[in-house]
């Protein structure tokens, strides 16, 4: 009889009692919204595998996010799950059955957005909150109608009714969203609660609505349903619910509930997304200190959330008693099998989230114009295709092929991995001495180190695959590939810097952004004056990094906005960095560069005036151009030739990952 190998993270993978549940470990999914919802608010069959895969990956509990309790007065997006009509139960029950099959518990998040609802989806076009007035919604304002006591009682009852429906649908716990500026936290925050009745004024009064919700759920559902309250440990805004307010709320709730889930921030702060979905500029586990403080004041389990990715870090937080469990969202989208890999000693194979926020930005209405309804992950090509992943053909291809992959960047690496998984024999050619392609030029700033971890993980996969041979320092030519006679060729030769028609770019002070960290790049003395030509995502990120290293930077962008190519939430993080670095980082928009001279960079400003920006170093970040001719030279070298990644069109990393992986995986 074999003895199970001990986990390298013994505390993280120890059981935890939550109400009448016993979690098998201390990792759960934070509330994650379904990407398959009908117009009526029911989960479509295609949404079930999304949560089934999380359970299969090894979490102790799976939480389905954003479920409305009373759509008539609180609908935030239109297509949102609902628990205010019984016909949604069958689909949800199929989902909880799928979660339970893998030994995980099933939970669902109950929300009422209050004044963060979208008026077009509410009955009579009205938006309700604790107090009347106006509330910003995106870049506009909307009128808010104050809830009277009858409507308060109706909504409190709706939370209890929704929880009761959840029980019928097979859920083991409900997560009541009482943070992030939703209705319950609106009652708690002085900024949004100006009432003078029993729901306003003192902390006890401002917390009354939350306590009524907890009582109503318990009265209707009894002791078997565990109740979790998700709170913001601090609203982090003027007149928001403070850390002390939330500590006292937790103390009042603790006798009535089974779990407290601690996040931070409020939507009433326009930049709240930077903390709700911590960016790459934010420390991992940024909310742990808030959970630690609340844990000191309650005797029920406390969960923390906020950009966690490393099992060793999670082990440290739980072992130190800062929290009882860790909630993950984006980290599980990047790799649903993170818990199992950590438990079984395969942490090195975890695909780590880079916190680019591509997944969230694409549907972040009303700050983006449309919700496409389809999200992507920059590092996980199977994200959004969970049904296919769960039932994919893991057997080798019927007729294994000999495949040549040209280029060892993200698209080429993923192509090799996808082809190898199907049993094809792969030869990967990379002209440089190391894998990674353009990412090797992008990961130098401290806030982009996750890109290096991603490349290291992909490189380890191809190097350990028995059917992949990596040829470094070998530039593949069409003649070489034609001579080798592969069955299929995948061309991932990437892109090269675009060179705009600017006089003087041969000046020795000029360096392309991709060469900024290469040997021979211009020396960067402390206090150096740096001018960056191009205010796209790359130019702005490099400017931020240079300022962090002691330079003074000016970014010149000919458009009227910067980083237009960045996902919205990452753009918001970049904007925040620009504001924080004011005085050392100057971004000039609507400014067109005309020449580089010994005096500096000459440009025409928005008002038509010519301006000279003195510079010690000039960084050219004017975009990239596909290496189209180099890629097309391989056409005809095999019966099947596919060009992928930036060689087709320079784009976000998720597009290269998706195209590269499936170019290899779908070979036949």
N, C-alpha and C positions, 0 to 999 in steps of 0.2 A: 504493500500500500504506500503510495507516494505521499509525502508531507508537503502541504502547500508552501510555496516560497513566501517568506515574509515580505510585506510591502515596504518599499523604501520610505514611505510616508505613513507611519503607523497611527498617528493621531488623526490625520486627515481621513484615513480609511477605517476609523473606529465607528461603532454605531452611536446613534443619538436618538433619544426619546423625545418626541414632539407630540404633546397631547397623548393620544392612544396609538400613534404611529411609532415605529422604530425604524429610523432611516439606517440604511446599510453603510453609509459613509457621510461625510460632511460637505459634499459638493451637490448643489442643486442647480436647476436652471432658474435664472431670474425670469420674470414674466416675459414671454416672447409672443408677439402678435402672430396670428395665423395669416398666411398669405393666400388663403383660399376661402373666401367668405361670400355667401350669396347676398343678393339685394335685400333679402329678408333677415339677414344677420345670422344665418345658420352656417356651420362649418361644412364646406364641400368635401366630398370624398378625397380630393387631392390634398387637403390640408392635414389629414390624419398621419401620413408618413412623416411629416415634418416633426411631429412630437414623438412618434414611435421611434424614430432614429435617435433622438436624444436619450430615450430610455434605454435603447440597445447599447448606446455608448457608455453607459455605466453610472449616470447620475442617480442619486438617491430619490430625487423627486423632480417632476416636470411640471412647470407652471405655465399654463396657457394665459397669455396676456390680454389686456384691454378688452373687457367684456362689459357691455352696457347693462345697467340695472333698470334704467327707465328712459328709453329712447325718446319719449315724447318731450322730456324736459332736458335731456342731456345726451346729445349725439355729437361727437367731435369730428368724425371723418366720413360719415355716410356708410361705407361698407365696413362695419365693425361687428364683431360677434355680439349677440344679444342673449340675455338670460331673463327677458321679460315676456317671453311667449313659450309655451310648452312644446311647440312643434320643433324647437331646436334640440330637444333632448336626444332623439335617436342618434343623430350624427355625433354629438358629443359623447354619447355612451360608447359608440364604436371607437372613439379616440381613447377614452379611458381604458377600455379593454386592451387596446394595443399597448398602452403604457404599462399596464399591470402585467402583461405577459413577460416583461423583462425584469420584474421585481422592483419596479419603481412606483412611488406613490404619485397620484395625479392631483394637481391643484389648478385653480382657475382664478384669475384676477378680476375683481369686481370694481368697476369705476363709475363715477358720475363726474363729468367734467365741469359741472357748474358753469361759471362764466367763461370757461375755456371751450365751451361748445361752439359749433358753427351754426349760426342762426338759420342757414338755409335747410338744415336737416331737422331742426326742432319744430314741434307742432306750433302753428301760428307764427313761426318765424321769430319767436322770443328766446332770449338767453337769460338764464336765471343765476343769481348768486346770493351770498349772504346779505349783501347790501347793493342798493341801486347805484347808478352812475355809468361809467364807461370803462371798457377794458380793451387793451390792445390785443389784436388778433392778427398775427403776421405783421404787416406794415400798416394796417388800418385799425380803426377803432370801431367798437360795436357797443350799442346800448345794453345795459344790464338791468333786469327787473329784480327787485328784492323779493326773496322768498317769504311768503307769510307762513304762519305756524301750521296751517292746514297742509300746505305744499311740503313743508319740512317733514311733517308726519307721513305724507304720501311717499316721499323719497326714502325716508328711514325704512318704511315698510317694504319698499322696493328692494333694498339691500337684503333684507331678510327673506323675501320671496325668491330673489335670485339665488341665494345660498341654498334654499330648499330645493329649487330646481336642479342645482348643482349636485345635491345629494342623489336625486333621482337619476342623474346622468352618470353616477358612479365616481364622483370626485371624493377624495379623502380629506381635502382641505380647501379653504378659500383664502385668497389673499386680498384683503380690502385695501385699495390704494388710498392712503390717507396722506400722501406726500405730493411733491412735484407740482403743487399749485392746482390740483384737482379740488373738487368741492369740499371735501372734509378738511383739507389744509387751508382752503380759503376761509373757512370758519375760524381756524386757529390763528391766522395771520392778521395782525392789526391793519396791514396795508389794504386788505380786502374785506375786513369785517369792522364796520362802523356802527354796529347795532347797539342799542341801549337797553334791550330787553334781556331775557334770561339766556340768550345765545351770544351776547356781546359783553365787552368790558373786561372782566377778570379772566384769568386763564381757565378757571373752573367753568365759567360760562362759555368761553370760546371752544372748550373741549367737549361741551355737552353733546353736540351733534355726533361726534365720534363715538362717545360712550353709548348713546342711544342705538347707533348702528350695531355695535357689538352686542348689546343686550337683545336686540330684535333677532339677530342671527342665532344667538344661543337659544332663545326661547322657541324658535321655529325648528331648529335643527338638532337640539340636544347635545349631549357630551361627545358623541362619536365623531362629529365633524370638527376637525381642528380649524381654528381661526388664526390667521396670520394678518397682522397689520403692517403695511409698508409705509414708512414715514420718512420724511426728510429730517435727518438729524439736525440740520440747520438750513433755513431757506436761503442764506447767503445773500440777502438783499435788505435794503433799508425798510424798516417796519414789517419785515417778514417774520415768520415764526422763528424765534431764536433757538440756539442750542438748548438753553435752559427751558424754554417753552416745550420743546420736544422731549426733554428728559421728564418733565412733569406729566406730559401727555402719556408717555410710556408707563410711568408709575401708576397713573389712573387706569390705564387699559390692562395692565398685567394681570390683575385678578380675574379678568373676564375672558382672556384670550390665551393662546398657546405658544405664540411665536411673534417676534418683532423683527422686521426686515428694515435695515437702516440704509437709506440712500441720502441724497442731498439735493438742494436747490429747488427753485420754483419757476414755472413757466412765466410768471409775472415779471421776471427778470429776462430781458430779451436775449441774454447770452447764457441762459440756463442750460442749454444743450451742451455747453462745454463741460459741465459738471455731471449732468445726468448720463452723458455718454462720453466719459473722459477721453480727451484727445491725446495724441502722441506727445504733447507738451506737458502732460499731467503725470505725476508719479503713479505707479501701479498701486492699487489698493488705497486710493486716495481718501475713501470714507471710513477706513478702519478706525481712525481715532474717534469718530463719532459713535460708532458701534461700541467701542471699548468703554466710552463714558456712560452710555445708556446701560450697558451690561452691569455696570457697578451699582445700578439703582433698581434692577428688577431681578426676579428669580425664575424667569422663563428663558428659553433659548433665544439668542440674538444672532441674526444673520447679517453679514456685511456684503456689500457689492461695490464695484467700481474699478473696472479695468484690470482685474486679476488675470494672470496668464500662466505663471510659473508654479508648478506643484510645490516646489521647495518653499516659496514665499507663502503659499496658502497654509502649508504645514506649520510654518513659523507663527503665523497669525493665530491659528487655532490652538497650537500648543502653548502659546503665551497667554491664552485666555482673553484675547482681545475680541473674539467672536466665537460662537459655537459652530458656525458653518459659513461657507462661502457660496454666494450666488454668482453664476456666470451667465452671460448672454452671448456677446460677440465672440468670446473665446470658444464657445460651443458651436457657433455657426462656422467658425474657421475649422474646427476639428471636433465633431460630435463625440469622438472616441477618446478625448482628452482624459476623462476619468479612468477608463480601462488601461490606457497606455501608461498613465502615472502609477496605477496600482500594480501593474505587472512589470515594472522596471523598464518601460520603453519611453520614458519622458523625452528622450532625444528625438523621437520620431513624431512628436506632437507638432502639428502645423499651427504656429502661433499667430494670433490676430495681430495685424500691424496697426490697428486703430486708425485706419484711413477714413473710416466711417462711410465708405461707399454703400454699404448695406442699408444704412439708415437714411442717408441723404436723398436717395432716389424717390422716396415717398414722404419727405418731411414737409407736407403741406401744413399751413399755407405759405411757408417760406420758399417752396419751389412751386412752380405754376401748376404742374400736374403730378398726380400719383400714378406712376406707370403700372403699378400692381405687380411688378416683377422686380425683385431685388437680386443683387449679385454680391458675391464675396470676392475680394481681390486675391485670396489665396486658396479658396476651396472651389474647384470647378463644379462640384456636385451640389453646391448650395442652391436650393430651389428645385432640385431634381431628386428629392429624397425618395420618392416612390420608385424611380428608376434605380437608385442606388441600392435600396433594400432588395430589389428583385433582379438586379443586374446579373448578367451571365458571367459567373466567375470562372467558367471553364476556358481553357485556351481556345483561341480562334480555330475554326475547323481546318484552315490551311495556314499555318504559321508562315510569316513572310520575313524576308531580310529587309531591314529598314535602315536607311541612312538619314540621320538628323543633322542638319547644318546649322550650327549656332548653339551655344550653351547658356543663353539667357533664360529668363523665365519661360518663354514660349517653347524654346527648344528642350529645356529640362522637362517640362510637363509633357511634351510630345513623347519624349523617350520613356517617361514613366507610364503614360497611358498605353503606349504600344507594348511595353514589357509586361504590363499587367495582363494583357491578352495572350501572352506567350510568344510574341514576335521577337526575333533577334535584332538587336539595335546596335548600330555604330553611331556614336555621337561625336561630331567634329567641332572643336572650338579653337579658333585661331590664337587666343590668348593662353597664358599659362595657368589660368584659373577660371572656374565657372562663375556665372552670374550675369554676364553681359552688362547692360547699362545699369543694373542695380548696383554693381560694384562701384559705380561713380556716385551713387545716390545715398549710400548708407553711412557716409562719414559723419554727418551731424549726430550728436548724441540722441536727439529725438527720433532718429530714423534707424536705430540699431536693430529694430525688429526686422528690417529688410534683410540684414545680414543673417539673422537667425533663420529666416525663411529660405534663403539661398543655401545655407549650410544644411538644412533639412532635406531640400531637394537633391543637393549634391550627394548626401549620404545615401539617399534612396537609389540613385542611379549607380553609385559606386558599389553598393552591396547587392544590386540585382544581378543574378548570375547570367542573365541574357542581355546585358548591356555592357558594351565596351566603350570607354571614354578615351578619346584621342585629343589631348591637350597640345597646345603649341603647334597645331596642324590646321592650316587654312585649307579647307576643302575647295577644290576647283571642279568645274563641270567635267573636265577631262578625267580627273581622278574618280569621280562618282560614276561616270559612264563606263569607265574601265572595270569598276567593281561590280557593275550590273546588279544593283539592288532591285527588289521588287517594288519598293516605294521610297520616295524621298520627301521629307518634310523640311522646308526651307524656313529658317527662323534667323535670318541674318541681321535683323533689327534695323535701326535707323542711325542717322548721323546728324551732327549739328547743322541746322540751317544757317546759312551765311547771308545776311541781308546786304543790300547794296549801300554800304556805308563806307565812305572814304576813310582811310587810315587804319583799317582793322589789322594791318600788318605791324602796328606799333608793338614793341616788346612788352608793354604793360597789359596787352589784351590777352585774356585766356578764356577759352571756352568753358562753360560751366562744368562739362563732363571731365575736363582736365584740371579742375581747380585743386584736386587733392592728389594729382599724379606727380611723380618725380619731375623736377624741372619747372614746376609752376612758380610764378612770381612769389618772392618772399613777402610775407604778410606781417609787417611790424605792428606792435601794439599802437593803436591809434591811427592806423593806416586809413587813408581816404579811399574808399572803394565805391566805384560806380557800376551798377548792374544794369546792363541794357536788356530790358525785357522783364515785365512784371507778371509773368505767368507763375504757375505753381512752383516750378523749379527755381526760377530767379528769386522769388520771394523767400522760399525756404533757405536757399544758400545765403541770402542777405541776412536773414535772422540768425543763421549759424555763425556768420562772420562777425556780426555785432556781438554775439555771445562770446566770441573769442577775442574781443577787444577792439574791433575795427569800427569806423564810422562809415555807414553805408547809405548810398542814395540809389533808389530804384527808379528807373525811367521807363514808363509804359505808355505806348502810343494810344491805347484804348482808354475809355473813361472809367474802367474798373480793373482791379487787379485779380490775378489768379482765377480768371473765369473758367479755367479748365479743372478746377478743384471741386470735389464733392462738396455740397453746401456746408455740412457740419465741419469739414476740414477748412473750408474757406472762412467760416466763423472763427475757428481757432487761429488761423493766420491773421485775421483782422484783429483779434485780441492781442496777438503778439506785436503787431504793428503799433497798437495803442500803448502797450506796456513799454515799448522800446523808443517811444517818441523822444526826440532829442539826439538819439544816436542812429536811428533809422528813419530816413525821409523817403516817402513814396510819392513820386510826381506822376500824376495821371495826365492823359491827353498831351503827352510830351513826346515829340518825335525826334529821334537822334538823326543828325545829318552828317556828322564827321567826328573823327578822333584826331586831335591836334596835340602838339606838345603842351598846350595849356590845359588840356583835358577833353571832356566829352562835350561837343557842341550839339545843342538841341533847340527845337522850336517849342516854346511853351504854349499852353492852352490859349493865352491871350495874343499869340502871334509873335511875341518877343523872342529874340534869340538869346539863349543863356548858355554860359560855359560852366561846366561842373569840373572843378579841379579833381584830379585822380592820381593816386599812386598805383592802383590796380584797377583794371577794367574787366568786368566779367561779362562775357557775351552769353545771354540766355534767351536767344530769339527763337527758340523752338527747335524741333527736329524734323528731318525729312526722311521718308522711307528710302531704304536702299533698294529701290525698285529694280534698277538695271542689274545689280548684283544678284538679286533674287531670281529675276526672270532668266538669267543665264543658265539656270539649272533645269529649265523646262526642256523636256525631251530626254533627260538622263535616265528616266525610268518610265514604266507604263503608267505609274501614278505619281504625280508631283503636286504637292500642296504647299502654298506659301502662307505663312501664319505670322501673327504678332505685328510688331512695328514695321516689318518689311512690307506689310499691306498698307497700314495707316498708323502713324504714331497715335497712341491712345492711352487710356488708363491701364494699369497693370492687370486689372481683372479681365480685360478683354484679351490680353495676351495669354493669360493663364487658361482661360476658358477655351480659346481657339486652339492653343497648343495641345492641351490635354486630349481634347476630343478628336483632334486630327490624328493622334496616335491611337487612341482607344477604339475608334471606329474603323480602323483599317480592315479591309476584307479582301 
